[in-house]
Amino acid sequence: MFRRREPVPFAFLAEADRFRSNVTPPPRGRASLGEVAGRWLLGLTLVAGLIGALVLAMPALSTPVGKPAQQSQASQGH
């Protein structure tokens, strides 16, 4: 097999990892007090919702301990 001498198309993609830009992005602005309070309120609402769902689901997930399982009369035979 012989190798091709001409440059590979899209060779600039291979060099993309070595490229460094000299343009710096603008600095991020600080969040206002309202934005910070809104994020906290959203987080607390999500956590309260998860805790509430867990509290409401606990009785459905628990198994009754005191009563033995009763069989219906139809399953006992005639």
C-alpha positions in Angstrom: 0.0 0.0 0.0 1.2 3.5 -0.7 0.5 6.6 1.3 -1.1 9.7 -0.2 1.0 12.8 -0.2 -1.8 15.4 -0.4 -3.2 16.9 2.8 -6.2 15.2 4.4 -9.5 17.2 4.1 -10.6 18.7 7.3 -7.2 18.4 8.9 -8.0 21.4 11.0 -10.3 19.2 13.1 -7.3 17.2 14.2 -5.6 20.4 15.4 -8.6 21.7 17.2 -7.5 20.3 20.6 -4.3 22.3 20.4 -6.0 25.6 19.6 -6.0 28.2 22.3 -8.1 31.4 22.0 -6.8 34.7 23.2 -10.3 36.1 23.7 -11.5 35.9 27.2 -15.2 35.6 28.0 -16.9 38.4 29.9 -17.1 37.9 33.6 -20.2 36.5 35.1 -22.5 38.9 36.8 -23.3 38.4 40.4 -26.8 37.1 41.1 -29.2 39.6 42.7 -30.8 39.1 46.1 -34.1 38.1 44.4 -32.4 35.5 42.3 -30.6 33.9 45.2 -33.9 33.9 47.3 -35.7 32.4 44.3 -33.2 29.6 44.0 -33.4 28.9 47.7 -37.2 28.8 47.6 -37.2 26.5 44.6 -34.7 24.1 46.4 -36.8 24.1 49.6 -40.0 23.5 47.6 -38.4 20.5 45.9 -37.0 19.0 49.1 -40.4 19.6 50.9 -42.2 17.9 48.0 -39.9 14.8 48.2 -40.3 14.6 52.0 -44.0 15.0 51.7 -44.3 12.2 49.1 -42.2 9.9 51.2 -44.4 10.6 54.3 -47.6 10.0 52.3 -46.2 6.8 50.8 -45.0 5.3 54.0 -48.4 3.8 55.1 -48.8 2.2 51.6 -45.3 0.7 51.7 -45.6 -0.8 55.2 -47.1 -4.3 55.8 -49.6 -5.0 58.5 -48.0 -6.8 61.4 -50.7 -7.5 63.9 -53.4 -9.3 61.8 -52.9 -12.7 60.2 -54.0 -12.9 56.6 -57.6 -14.1 56.3 -58.7 -16.4 53.6 -61.9 -15.8 51.7 -64.7 -18.3 52.0 -64.7 -18.9 48.3 -61.2 -20.3 48.5 -62.0 -22.8 51.3 -64.2 -25.0 49.1 -67.8 -26.2 49.2 
